[in-house]
Amino acid sequence: MDDLLALCSDNYINEPHRKESVKQMWKRIFSQMHDMATVHRMRFITTSFNSNVMIIRCSVLLMGIPEGEKNLITADAWLDSNLC
């Protein structure tokens, strides 16, 4: 979990989520699913040289097998979200 969250800025905001709420969502997903797989497309938007900020948008398909099940399902999907 620490390695995953290290990818997110401490100032991450994607309304209504902040870094702590993202942590809680990942904990829930990992506790309920196994054999996770993802397709992750990242698209560069812009940079701000004055503040050392880079904006990247991503689209993600997250899949896994729920505990007690045998078949892969879509756990979550999002389009053009702000990257952590």
Summary of the structure (lengths in Angstrom):
residues: 84
radius of gyration: 14.5
end to end distance: 14.0
largest distance: 50.7
contacts: 179
relative contact order: 0.21
helix: 21%
strand: 52%
